């Protein structure tokens, strides 16, 4: 025979109706939030096509010759810098280093930096520059080549400003360019804007998952 005291202790350990109801409501809330977030992802506006990567033949920091096929099948973040730059280039390369970490689990996303001072930035110079920012071979590529071709690629291909002022000053864009796996340009992002960098990260990952 079970005593009244024992029965009372056993009853207190059983989940109440309110407990079950709370658990059901909490579970439903989690599912609802997940569905809303998934729907937001599906309904994210598609990115426009703003041009395409032009044909080129350049030299990588590895001294290998590469062409526009570098962009085939990869989502690419591209910028234009030079190693002796004392202005925005260190900040831009720092942003690239940050993105390299952000894309660590996204092997289909690559980073490409093209020198706008190819007469100085030899493959060896670019290789040492990349080491300063922790560039990983195969993930972050540096390109150099004939100056007229670099300027044509920048202005006519990627539609970015590039000019010289005086003997040494190089005026170039501080924007990053997002390129999809077919070589289409899908967006421009200001490197000095944290919000723009967050958008660039999210847009690149969105393209990589398609």
N, C-alpha and C positions, 0 to 999 in steps of 0.2 A: 504493500500500500504506500503511495507517494504522499508525503506530508504536504500540508498547505503551503508551508514556507518554501519547500523545494519547487513546487509547482509555480509559485509566484516568481522565484528566481529564474526559472526556465522561460516563463512568459516574457520577462523583461528583455531577454536576449533575442527575441524574434523581431525582425524588421516590421515596422508599423506600415500601415497603408500610406501615411504621409511620406515615409521614406521611399516607398516604391514610386509614388507619384512624382516626387522630386527627382528621382533618378531618370524616370521616363522623360520629364520635361527637360532636364539637362541634356540628355542624349539627343532629344529632338532639336534643341538649340544648336548643338554642335553640328548636326547634319545640315540644318538650315544655313548656318554660316558658311559651311563648306560648299554647299550648292551655289550660294550667292557669289562667292569668290570664284568658283569655276565658271559661272556664267559671265562674270566680269571679264575673265581671261578670254572667253570665247568671243565676247562682243567688243574687245579692244579694237579700235579703229585700225584698219590695215594701213601700212606705211606706203606712201607714194613712191613711184619710180622716177628718179630725178636725173637719169642719165646712166651711163655704163662705164666700166673701167676700159680705158683705151688700150690698144695694142702697144706693147713696149718690150724692150729687152734691156735688162739692168743687171747689176752685179750685187749679190748679197754679201753680208758681212763674212760669210764663209768663203768668199771668192768664187762661188758658183754663179753661173749665168742663169737667170730666171726670166720668165716672161709672164704675160697676163694669166697664164694657166695656174699661177700661184693662187689665184682667187677661186678656181673651180672647186665646187663642192664644199667650200668653207664660208662661214660668216666672218667678215673681216672688219676690224676697226683700224682706220688708216689716219696717220697724221704726217705733217711735213715739218721737219725740224732741222737743226744743224748743231754739231757738237760744240762749237765755240760760242754759241749763243749765250748771252748773259741776260737776256730778257725773259720771254715766256717759255722758252724751250725746256728749261729744267722743270718748270711746273707741269708742262704737258707730258714730259717723260715720267714724272712722278705719278701723274694720273694713269698713264699706261701701265706702270708697275702695279698700281692699285687694281686696275681692271684685270691684269694677269692673275691676280689672286682671286678676284671675284669670279673669274671664269675657270677656275681650277678644275671644276667638275663638268666642264663643257668642252670636250676635246674638239668639237667642230668649230670653235671660235678661235680665230688667230688675230694677232696684232701685227701691223705693218707700219714701220716708220721710214719715210723716204727723205733723204737729205736734200736740202735746197742749196747746199754748199759743197757740191761734189768734188770741186777742185781740192778741197781740204779733207773732206771726209772719204778717205780710202776705206776699203774693207777692213783693214787692220784698225784704223781709228774708230770705225763704227763698232767693231767687235769689243774694243776696250770700253767704249761708251756704254754699250749694252750691259757689260759686266757691272758697271757702276750702279745700274738700276735693277740688277738681278734678272735680266732678260734670259728666258729659257730657250735654248735652241729648238727650233721647230714650232715654238709657240709665239715667239716675238721675233720677226724678221726685220732687218735693216737693209735698205737698198740705196745704191748710188749708181752713177753713170754719167754720160755726157751731159754737160750743163744745158745745152739747147733742148735736149730731149726731156730732161727733168722739168724745165720751165714750161715746155709744151704740155706735158702730162698734167702738171699742176693747174695751169690756166685753162687749157682746152678740154682736158679729160675730166678733171675733178671740179672744174669751175670755181677755183679758189684764187684769191689775189696773191701775187708774188711780184716783187719789184726790188730794185736796189736803190740805195740812196748814198751818194758820196762814193768813197773807195771801198769801204768795208761793210756798211750797213745793209742788211738784207731784211726787207719788209715782207713778211709772209703771214698767212692765215693762222689763227689760233683755234680753228675749228677741227673737230674730229669728224671723219666721214664713215658712215656705216654702209657696208657693201654686202649684198646677199650672196647665196651660193651660186647664182647664175651670173655674177659680176655686175648686177644692177645696183646703182647708188640709191639707198633708201632713206638717208637722212644726214643732216649736218647738226653738230652739237657744239656749243661754246664750251671750251675747256675750262674757263674760269667760273662756270656756274655749277654749283653742287647739284641743283635740281636737274640740269641738263645731263650731268654725268649719271645720275640715277636713271634718267629716262633712257640714256644710251645703253646702260647695262641691261635694263628690262627689255628694250627693243631687240637687242642682240640675242638675248636668251629666247625671246618669243620666236624670232626667226630660226634659231637653232632647233627649236622643238617642233617646227612644222615639217 
